[in-house]
Amino acid sequence: MKQLQVPLQIPGREVVIEWFGEWPSFHDAEIVALRLARSGSSLLQVYPYYPRKPATVNFIFDEVTDVELSDFSVQNVIIGLDIEQVTDQTKSDAIRVTLGPCFGLSGRIDAKRLRLEVVPGKCPDSVSQW
């Protein structure tokens, strides 16, 4: 996957950059949880590999319009993560988050809106050892 250039209009972008000191590459990041809701907000929790500054990045999607996901596993490691503006299946503007395959979950999620949160500390499910 290409180096991510996160769109400036995503709320929470600056908080992520402030915590990690840069926009994380998400290379070898782990998908901790994914909760999809047909109405309201959906949540993707990603734990980047930053042992000196551990935190989970929450991707909060409003109005998910399409998903294409595969290979959920006990451990879900991605090679990278990309965020882009797209035209979704409804022919409307959307934000797409693409999870590059490595081991376990990969694919994409399209939604009308996306915001980001940082939750400092070790992996919330205690599976990751860093």
Secondary structure, 3 states (H helix, E strand, C coil): CCCCCCCCCCCCHHHHHHHHCCCCCCCCEEEEEEECCCCCEEEEEEECCCCCCCEEEEEEEEEEEEEEEECCCCCCEEEEEEEEEEECCCCCEEEEEEEEEEECCEEEEEEEEEEEEEEECCCCCCCCCC
